[in-house]
Amino acid sequence: MNVLDKWFGYRRKEPAGKRRLELDCVVARRWSPDWTSELLTLFNIFGLLVQEEPAQRELL
């Protein structure tokens, strides 16, 4: 799964994904400052995972 595509998909003006419930139609119409924090956290996690690739390779 491409985590960034999925994360952005749900936060677009016209969000990705199926609409099954009425609540699915409730979407933000502007970028939330909280999303900036979430995105930076995601990037930090990706960076940490990349740092651990050599150790992960040894385990596998």
N, CA, C and O of each residue as an XYZ file, in Angstrom:
240
protein
N       0.848     -1.176      0.000
C       0.000      0.000      0.000
C       0.895      1.241      0.000
O       1.874      1.319      0.742
N       0.547      2.184     -0.825
C       1.266      3.447     -0.839
C       0.627      4.355      0.214
O      -0.432      4.940     -0.014
N       1.280      4.462      1.357
C       0.720      5.172      2.509
C       0.451      6.646      2.205
O      -0.594      7.177      2.579
N       1.390      7.303      1.527
C       1.189      8.729      1.222
C      -0.001      8.956      0.293
O      -0.791      9.875      0.510
N      -0.131      8.128     -0.737
C      -1.291      8.265     -1.631
C      -2.585      8.086     -0.864
O      -3.546      8.829     -1.066
N      -2.608      7.107      0.008
C      -3.819      6.835      0.802
C      -4.106      8.013      1.734
O      -5.249      8.460      1.837
N      -3.079      8.510      2.407
C      -3.252      9.617      3.357
C      -3.786     10.846      2.633
O      -4.750     11.468      3.079
N      -3.147     11.198      1.499
C      -3.596     12.361      0.736
C      -4.976     12.130      0.126
O      -5.786     13.053      0.031
N      -5.231     10.903     -0.282
C      -6.508     10.590     -0.916
C      -7.703     10.953     -0.062
O      -8.706     11.458     -0.569
N      -7.602     10.704      1.211
C      -8.711     10.995      2.115
C      -8.776     12.459      2.534
O      -9.731     12.877      3.188
N      -7.776     13.229      2.166
C      -7.737     14.630      2.593
C      -7.870     15.614      1.427
O      -7.756     16.825      1.618
N      -8.107     15.104      0.248
C      -8.313     15.962     -0.919
C      -9.668     16.651     -0.850
O     -10.547     16.256     -0.084
N      -9.815     17.688     -1.666
C     -11.094     18.391     -1.744
C     -12.203     17.425     -2.178
O     -13.324     17.476     -1.673
N     -11.866     16.556     -3.111
C     -12.764     15.475     -3.539
C     -12.090     14.166     -3.116
O     -11.351     13.570     -3.898
N     -12.344     13.718     -1.879
C     -11.629     12.564     -1.326
C     -11.814     11.272     -2.121
O     -12.845     11.035     -2.751
N     -10.782     10.462     -2.060
C     -10.817      9.145     -2.685
C     -11.616      8.189     -1.805
O     -11.938      8.505     -0.660
N     -11.920      7.056     -2.338
C     -12.605      6.033     -1.556
C     -14.089      5.974     -1.851
O     -14.676      6.897     -2.416
N     -14.678      4.857     -1.449
C     -16.100      4.635     -1.673
C     -16.930      5.410     -0.670
O     -16.514      5.631      0.467
N     -18.081      5.808     -1.097
C     -19.035      6.514     -0.236
C     -20.174      5.549      0.094
O     -21.077      5.344     -0.717
N     -20.127      4.969      1.269
C     -21.164      4.011      1.673
C     -22.112      4.598      2.699
O     -23.290      4.245      2.747
N     -21.593      5.493      3.515
C     -22.396      6.069      4.589
C     -22.589      7.557      4.361
O     -21.800      8.191      3.660
N     -23.621      8.105      4.942
C     -23.856      9.545      4.840
C     -22.668     10.327      5.398
O     -22.308     11.384      4.879
N     -22.072      9.801      6.449
C     -20.928     10.457      7.081
C     -19.728     10.544      6.129
O     -18.903     11.449      6.263
N     -19.622      9.614      5.170
C     -18.527      9.639      4.206
C     -18.555     10.898      3.341
O     -17.534     11.281      2.769
N     -19.703     11.533      3.245
C     -19.841     12.735      2.411
C     -19.434     14.003      3.156
O     -19.367     15.077      2.557
N     -19.165     13.892      4.439
C     -18.724     15.045      5.224
C     -17.215     15.146      5.073
O     -16.475     14.321      5.610
N     -16.762     16.159      4.342
C     -15.328     16.314      4.079
C     -14.904     17.748      4.349
O     -15.717     18.672      4.302
N     -13.637     17.918      4.630
C     -13.077     19.254      4.849
C     -12.951     19.956      3.501
O     -12.631     19.325      2.494
N     -13.200     21.240      3.484
C     -13.089     22.017      2.251
C     -11.802     22.833      2.191
O     -11.563     23.555      1.222
N     -10.973     22.717      3.229
C      -9.686     23.408      3.226
C      -8.683     22.564      3.993
O      -9.051     21.662      4.745
N      -7.413     22.873      3.791
C      -6.331     22.142      4.451
C      -6.308     22.493      5.925
O      -6.273     23.669      6.287
N      -6.327     21.497      6.764
C      -6.298     21.701      8.211
C      -4.844     21.791      8.702
O      -3.999     21.007      8.271
N      -4.551     22.741      9.601
C      -3.190     22.804     10.156
C      -2.777     21.494     10.835
O      -1.596     21.150     10.853
N      -3.744     20.771     11.387
C      -3.427     19.478     12.004
C      -2.858     18.496     10.982
O      -2.021     17.656     11.312
N      -3.318     18.610      9.752
C      -2.826     17.708      8.710
C      -1.355     17.956      8.421
O      -0.619     17.026      8.093
N      -0.930     19.193      8.540
C       0.490     19.493      8.346
C       1.312     18.748      9.392
O       2.349     18.165      9.076
N       0.848     18.771     10.630
C       1.545     18.038     11.697
C       1.533     16.538     11.424
O       2.546     15.864     11.610
N       0.386     16.012     10.982
C       0.294     14.581     10.674
C       1.259     14.212      9.550
O       1.939     13.188      9.612
N       1.308     15.059      8.523
C       2.181     14.791      7.383
C       3.644     14.800      7.804
O       4.414     13.936      7.384
N       4.030     15.754      8.618
C       5.414     15.797      9.106
C       5.731     14.566      9.953
O       6.836     14.031      9.877
N       4.781     14.121     10.748
C       4.973     12.906     11.541
C       5.165     11.707     10.626
O       6.036     10.871     10.869
N       4.351     11.618      9.567
C       4.496     10.535      8.597
C       5.889     10.535      7.979
O       6.535      9.492      7.886
N       6.351     11.726      7.552
C       7.684     11.821      6.961
C       8.758     11.394      7.957
O       9.713     10.717      7.577
N       8.619     11.775      9.215
C       9.593     11.371     10.232
C       9.598      9.861     10.414
O      10.660      9.254     10.551
N       8.428      9.257     10.417
C       8.341      7.800     10.558
C       8.997      7.119      9.371
O       9.740      6.152      9.538
N       8.723      7.625      8.158
C       9.363      7.047      6.975
C      10.879      7.165      7.071
O      11.601      6.226      6.734
N      11.357      8.310      7.527
C      12.798      8.499      7.685
C      13.396      7.513      8.665
O      14.470      6.963      8.422
N      12.707      7.288      9.767
C      13.193      6.329     10.763
C      13.195      4.912     10.207
O      14.113      4.137     10.476
N      12.173      4.574      9.435
C      12.122      3.240      8.838
C      13.248      3.036      7.833
O      13.842      1.960      7.771
N      13.540      4.058      7.054
C      14.633      3.965      6.081
C      15.958      3.771      6.806
O      16.809      3.005      6.354
N      16.135      4.457      7.924
C      17.367      4.296      8.719
C      17.536      2.859      9.185
O      18.659      2.369      9.306
N      16.435      2.191      9.444
C      16.483      0.822      9.975
C      16.566     -0.248      8.892
O      16.605     -1.436      9.211
N      16.594      0.144      7.620
C      16.625     -0.853      6.548
C      17.793     -1.830      6.659
O      17.589     -3.028      6.461
N      19.014     -1.369      6.968
C      20.105     -2.362      7.094
C      19.826     -3.407      8.178
O      20.072     -4.596      7.975
N      19.322     -2.970      9.302
C      19.010     -3.925     10.375
C      17.876     -4.858      9.970
O      17.896     -6.047     10.290
N      16.900     -4.320      9.273
C      15.780     -5.140      8.803
C      16.277     -6.198      7.802
O      15.850     -7.353      7.827
N      17.181     -5.769      6.934
C      17.741     -6.685      5.929
C      18.448     -7.855      6.625
O      18.311     -9.003      6.203
N      19.193     -7.565      7.680
C      19.909     -8.617      8.426
C      18.922     -9.593      9.057
O      19.154    -10.802      9.063
N      17.833     -9.070      9.583
C      16.834     -9.935     10.201
C      16.176    -10.864      9.201
O      15.860    -12.013      9.511
N      15.977    -10.352      8.003
C      15.326    -11.173      6.973
C      16.295    -12.127      6.335
O      15.915    -12.892      5.449
